[in-house]
Each structure stands twice: as C-alpha cells, then as structure tokens.
Amino acid sequence: MPKIPFHIISGFLGSGKTTFLKRIIHRYSSEFKIGIIQNEFAPANIDGAELKKSNKDFHLLEINNGSVFCVCLLGDFIRSLEKFIDEYKPEILIIEASGLADTTSIAEVISAGSLAEKIYLASNWCVVDAQNFTKVGLMKQRVFHQLRMADIVVINKTDLIETGIDSVRAEIKKSNPFAEIRETTFCNIDFELGNSAVNKFYFGELKSLPRPSVNSMVIKSGRKLSRISLELFLNEWAPKAYRIKGFVNLKEGKTAAIQCTFNSVEIIEIANDFHPTELIAISDQFTLREWNKAFKELN
C-alpha cells in the first residue's frame, strides 16, 4: 500500500485553523477520502463539533483533554491513529494541532516506528492571526517554534489591520527565512503543496501518479556542529532527498537555518534563539537509521 500524505496545520488559538480546515473539506471531500485529526487541550472539542456541521464526507479523530504529544499520552495517540487509518483508509491525513503543539514532535512521531510504514510528512502549515500576532505573551516561544518549522505561513485576518503587515512578515522571516508567506482573510486560500515541498505530491496527481515509499525523518539534538561539518553533511545527503529543512546550532555561536532540495543547499545564519537542533528530511533513498547514524558521527 502506498503511504498516506500527512499534513500539519498549526497556529495559535483563534488564528483560523478550523476555518482553514472547513475550506479544505469543502474543496476536496468529494474527490478524496480525508482523515482529520484534531488535538485540543479542552475536555470537549468545540472545533470538532463545528467541523461536523459542514455536512461533508470526512472522518474525524478527536484527541481531547491534553496534548497527544505529552509522553503520557503518546502511546495512546499512536494506537488510536493506526486504528483510525486501518478502519477508514484515508487518502489524505490532516492534523489540526493545538495552539500549543510542538510541530517537530508531531513530525517525529509519524517518522518513526509503525506509523512510518503507513504515512509520511507531506507539508507543514502555520496560520497566523495578523491582528493578534504580537499579543501572544508568554506563549510567544511556542508560537515562534511552530512558525520556524512551517513550509507555508498563512497570515490570516489581514482585513482587521490597517498597518503593520510588513512588520509581521519581517518577524516571520526572522524566525524562518525559507518560509513561503501568503496573506489572506477568512483563510480563503488554496490548500496545495506548492513548490516548497515535494512538488510531485499535488492533490490533483494523487490518483494519477503512483507514490513512492517516501520516508519523512526527524533529527532532534542538543549538539552543536561546526559550519564545515554541517556543509559536508548536507552536501552528502541533499542529493538523496526531496527536501531537507530545519535549524542547526553551530559551534561558532550562531544558529543555521537550512533548506535543501536535491543538489541545492541553502544555509542562512540567524541569531541563536535557544532551540535545539531540528532537521526534517523527506526521501525515498535512505532511512532514518542511516541518516541519524551519519549525523551522530559528525564533529
């Protein structure tokens, strides 16, 4: 069986994630079997009830009363998702992550163990509330972590601000210099992978092109690398991957933002923001074990 593309939609509370999901369901539910996973901290999933009002054909897996990516709930989530996949056999999986979710941990969960045999990370979206972007207070660190690992950042509710959109874009680029940024209102935007991810996996091609056995892989580490070691590592593995992206802490005291597509390796040094090294690769030519082993052997 071909692997199922798994899409992450993140964003802080009230940014418009559920509205975005409703648009996706309305657009694609008649063409594909869609599986939706919603993760909220509240005991009752109000957003899930809202989705069900759409009267469209999709399957919903609700995970409430805590983040599924807490260690205490992780095993339950994996079992629930595997059962969900086996029962409904969706062609597309989309998770609406909680406003406090660590999206790298989400990618890590689906990239290892038994889930890795069924699904792969296809894209990572982050929805930003243009009006309240600067008002997240103590949650700023988590919000910026979602931003920096996103492929596409959607600046939503642009109709609610008269000025300041340029500063919002600048803050996003500061956190994630490689992000594709789109501006919209009411999340009225097409949901497709675009040229920022594996460009052979467009929705319109899912039925006409066979999907290879793509692996999505995550490395998280507290290690710091030299710039030279990082460049050698990326030059070796980028030609074997559709995509490598992430952030690596350097011994020189900077953090390197990374984006690689086949033979193209881009490294931009940014100020160290005290996050661990995080790398995500999408490939059908190597495994997580091989990639992780090579990383651990770096100086």
ABEGO torsion letter per residue (X at the ends): XBBBBBBBBBEBBGAGAAAAAAAAAAAAAAABBBBBBBBBABABBAAAAAAAAAGBBBBBBBBBGEBAABAAAAAAAAAAAAAAAAAAGBABBBBBBBAABBAAAAAAAAABEAAAAABBBABBBBBBBAAAAAAAEAAAAAAAAAAAABABBBBBGAAABABGAAAAAAAAAAABAABBBBBBBGGBBBBBAEAABBAABBAAAAAABBBBBBBBBBBBBABBBBAAAAAAAAAAAAAABABBBEBBBBAAGBBBBBBBBEABBBBBBBBBAGBBBBBBBBBAABBAAAAAAAAAABX
